[in-house]
């Protein structure tokens, strides 16, 4: 959510920047500024009335002390009118605050100057590529057939238990899944991320805090009786650990990592491009989250990107990094880098991570601030990234490492799996 003072002071620059998203934001920004002006006007009127009521209360006390009962009673009548007026003003102010907040929720984050122009994923800019795409035998299989052949994943059982998009991992498939989770957590903690275990359901305030609500409400599973949401990513509970917190500049940066299952409805997609592990309703992911001083959040973003690179290189997977264009940029993000691994059997790139800087967009929702060296209160910058999402990493590992002898396990994972070959 954009800071109101920044929106007022840099209105034209923000409207221009938001046009990168294909959004004509002028009318909405004007509405927000007008709503804020109404809120400020009502607040000023209420404050003036409250000050007047306080003055009258003192005068009434003095009149009673002086025995001037009749004059005191006259002022009490005036005070009663003021109270009724203030009650009405307070109701108007409460509504104005609510209206302003609702309008602010509709404005996406301002894209960073590095965000490319463009309206769809075809316009994303490739900024890095690494690894050699392997040459597979002519009868190479996609991962869903490999999973069946080697008894690694049972999609039918998952469908029976829950429905499509809820796989059951078995045998070495389950062991490989667990190995990836442990490997990612170990690598993240080794470079300074503190591991946390967090709830898998969150309340409405948490969803609003990180921007999943109201923007992605239809993509989340909702537990109606308790008004809780199954998390779409560990970003939500991990970042909300710091909601309504005032930090000192000495506490920054804060770096966390955590493993959680993720739940996403992902309705309406069919076909080979979402078959198998390509798109799931439940999947495992290891997340990294950072809270940074605004002066160094983009250095932190580069560090996070470099870290995810090391994970993929250790897994010996060919991958590329894309800088998302304005039209493909997430609602809350100022700048995002997507990582994609190449699936040789499917002959396509698969997204396995997004690493984003949200600047102060989430912290204004979270009321997450810090006191700088000069004592001034400032908004923290929040960042997060997948390190990594498991399903498509697993799909690429199975497909790219298949041979006539079986599926080879990358050396980095062998200490975690306990086996070098799936046969």
N, C-alpha and C positions, 0 to 999 in steps of 0.2 A: 504494500500500500504506500502510495506516495505521500511524503510529508507535505502538509497543507502550505506551510510557509514557502517551501521550494516551488510548489505548484503556482502560487501567486506571483512569486518573484521571477520565475522563469517560464511563464505560461507559453509564450510563442516558441521557445526552444523545445519545450516538452512536446507540444503539438506536432512540431516538425519531426522530432525524433520518433514519435509514435507512428508517423506515416510509413516508417520502415516496415511496420507490421501489416501494412495495408489498411490501416485504421485512420479514419478522419475523426480525430478526437476533439475537435474544437467545441462542438455542442456539449459534449459530456464534461469537458474541462470547465466550460462556462457555467454549467449547472452546479458543479462542485464548488466553484468560487462563489457563486450566488448563494448557495446553501450555507456556506461557511460565513458569509457576510450576515445572513439572517441569524445564524447561531450567535455570532459575536454581538449583534445588535440586541438580541433578546437577553443575552448574558449581561450586557452593559446596563440595560434597563432594569433587570432584576437586581443587580448589584447596587444600583442607585436607590431603588426602593428599599432594599434591606438596610442600607446605610441610613436612610431617612427614618425607617422604623426604629433603628437603634437610638437615633437622636431623640425621637419622640419618647421612647421608653425612659430615657434619662430625664427629660423635661417633666414627664408625668410623675416620676419619683420625687423630683424636687418640689413640684406643686403640692403633692400630698404632704410632704414634710413641712411645707409652709402653711398648711391648712387651707389651701385654695382648691377645695374638692371639686367645685363646679367646673373650674377651668380644666382640672385634671380629667374629669369625665368627658369633657368635650374632645380633648386630645385622644382619649381612649377610643371614642367613636371613629376618629380619623384613623387610628391604628387598626381597627377592625376592618375598615375598608381596604387599607393597605395589605393586610393579610390575605383577604379574598383576592385582591388583584395579583399578589405575589404567587398565590396558589395557581392561578390561571397562567401566569407567566412561566412558572416552573414546568407546568404541563406542556406549554408550547415549546419551551427550551428542550425538554426531554425528547419531544417529537422531532425537533430540528436536528438534534444530535444524532438520533437514529436515522433520519433521512440522509444526513450528510455521510454517515458511515456506510450506508447502503450504496450511495453513489460512488464513494471512493473505492469500494470493492469491485466496481465495474471497470476501473482503469488498470490496464496491465502495466508491468514494469517498463521503464524507459530503456530501449536497447542501447548498449554500449556503442561507441563510435566504430569499433572493429566489426560489428555485426554486418554481414553482407546484405545488400539489397536482394530481394527475391520473395516469392510468394509460396513456394512449396519445397519439398525435400530435394527436388531436382536442382534447386538453386543453391544448395549448401556448398560450401567451399572446402575442398580437400586441402589440408595443410600439412599432412604427413602420412607416409605409408612405409611399412616395414615388413620384412619377411618374404620368403619365397613361397608362392602358391605351389603345392605339390602336384606332381603328375600321378594320377591314379589310374589303376587298371580300368579297362573298358566297362567291366561289369561292377564298378564301384556302386555301393548302396547308400541311399540317404540314411540319416541317423535313425529314423523310425523303423526301418527294416533291419538295421544293425541291432537296435535295441531288442527286437523280437528274436533275431537269430541267436544272440548271445544271452538271452533272458536277463536283460538289464532293466527294462522298463515295461510295465504292463499298462497300456492305455485303456484296454477293455475293462480291466478290474477297476481302475479309477472311475471310468464311466459308470460302472455298475454301482459303485459306492456313492459317488457324488454327482457325476455328469461329465460331459466333455470338458477338457482343460484341467483335469485333476489327476495327473499320472501317479502310478504306484512304482516306486523304484525298488528293485529286488537284487539280491546277490551282490555281484561286483558293481552293479549300477548304483546301489545304495551306498556301497563302500566308496565309490568314486565321488559321489555327491558329497559325502561327509568329508572326504579328503580335501575337496576344493574349498569347502567352508573353512576348515581348520587352516589350510594353507593361506588363504586370503587374510584371515584374522591374524595369523602369525606374522605375515609380511607387513600388515598395517601397524601392528603394535611395535614391530621392530624399528619403524621410522618415527615413532613418537605418538601414535594415536592411542588413546586410552580406551580399552574395551568396556562397553556397557551392555547390559541385558535389559531390555525395555518391554513394556506391555505390547501386545499385539492388537489390542483394541484401544481406541482413543475417543475422547469426548468431542463435542462440537467445538469447544474453545480451541482445542488443539488443531482441529481441521482448519479453522479460520486462521489460526496463528501462522501456519506455513503455507496457506493459500490453496489447499485442496477444496475448501469450501469458500464461497459457493461455486467456484469455477468447475470443479470435477465431481460434484455431488453424485451425478448419475453413474460415474465409473467406480464408485465404492460400494461395498456391501454394508448395509445398514441393519443393525440390530434394534428394531423398533421399540421393543418393550423397555429397553434401557437407554435408548437414544445414544448408542455407541456405534463406532465405525471400525470395521476391520481395516488394518493399515494397508495402504497401497505400496508403502516403502518405509524403511526404518527412519528415513529423513524426518517423518512426522513426529514420532515420539522422542527421538534423540534431540531434535532441535527444540522441542517444547520442554525439555528439561530446564531450559533457561527462560521460559516465559515469565514475565513480570519480575525480572531480575535486574538489579543495578550492579554492574561489575566495576572494578577499578582497572585502569589501563595496565597495571602490573599483572593482572590475571590473563591478559590476552597475549598470544593466541590460545584458544582452547580447541583441542582436537580430540574427537571421539570416533570410534568405530564400533559397529555392532552387526550381528547377524540376526535376521528375522525371516520368517516366511512373509510373502507379500500376496495380497489378495486384490485382484482387479477384475471387474466384470467384463471388460473388453468385448462388448456385444457387437454383433452385426458383421463379423468378418469370417469368410469361408474360403476354401481353396487350398492348393498345395503350399502357398506362401505362409499359411498359418498352421500347417500340419505338424504333428509331432510336438516337439519342444519349441517350435517357432513362436507360438503365442499360447499362454496358459492363463487360467484364472487363479491358480495358486502356484507360486514358485519361490525359490530361495534366493536371497541376495545378501551380500555383505556391503555395508554402506560406510562411507567416511564423511564426517561433518566437521566443519571448522567455523569458529567464531574469530573474526579478525578485526584489527584496527583498520578503519577506512583507508589509511595511507598505504597499507601493504596488502590489501585483499587481492589485487591482481597478480602480485608476486606469488601469493598463496595459491591462486588458481593455476598458475604455471607449474608450481610444485606438485599440485594434485594431478595434473595432466601427466607430468613426468613419472609420477609414481605408478599410475595405471599402466603406462607404457612398460614399465619394468615387469609388471605382473604378466602381461600378455607375451612379452619377449621370453620370460622364463617358461611359459607354457608352450613356446615354440609355435605360436599361431601367427599366420600372416594377418596384419590388421592395418587399418587406416584411421586417421583422425579427421573429423569434419567440424568446421565452424558453422554453426547453424545460421541460416539467413533469417531475416526479420519475420517472414511469413511462417517459418517453422519453429520459431522460438517459443518456448513455454511461457505461459502467462506471467509467471513470477520471476523469470530469469532476465538478467541484463546481458549475459553472455554465456553461451553453452558450447561445449565441445562434445560431440558424440564419438564414441569408439565403435568400430565395426570390425568383426573378424570375417575372414572369407571362408565360406562353406563350399568346399571343392565339389562334393557330390551334388549339391543343389545349384552350384555355379552362381552364387549370389552372396552379397554382403549381409551380415546379420548384426544388428546393434546389440552391444553387450554392456555399454556404460554411457551415461551422460554425466558430465562434470560441469557444474554451473556456479556462477557468482550471482547472488541475488542482491548484492549491495545492501541497502537498508530497507528493501521492500518487505522482507519478512519481519525484520526487527521492529518496524513501526506497528505491525499487527500484533507482534508478541509483547510489545512494550519492553523490549530488551535494549538497555542502554549501558554506557560505561562513563566513568568520570575520567576525562583526559588529564594530562599533567597540570594543566592550568585550572583544573577544577570544573570545567564546563562539561555538561552532560551531552553526550553524542550517541547517535544510533550505531550499534554494532553492525558490521557487515557479516552476513552468513553465506556459507558455501557448502555444497555437498557433491558427492559423486558416488557412483557404483564402483565397488572395488572387490568383487565384481558381481553382476547378475549371472546366476549359474546356468539357466536352461540353454541359451544359445552358445555359451562357452562349451558346455558339455556336448552339444550337437556338433560343433566344429571339431572338438577333440576326437569324437568317434569317427566322423567322416574323413578328416584329414589324415588320421593315423591308421587307417585300415590297410591291411596287407593280406596276402593269401594265407599267412600264418595266424592272423588275428589282429587285434587292435593294440598298438603300442602305447604305453603310458609315458608321457614326458618325464625326464629325469627328476625334475623338481618335485613331482608329485609322488614318486615311488616311495619315499620314506613315509608318506601319509597313507598310501593305498596298501602297501605291503606286497604288491605284485607289479610286474613290469609289462605283463601281456594279458589281454582278455582273449581267451580262446575257447 
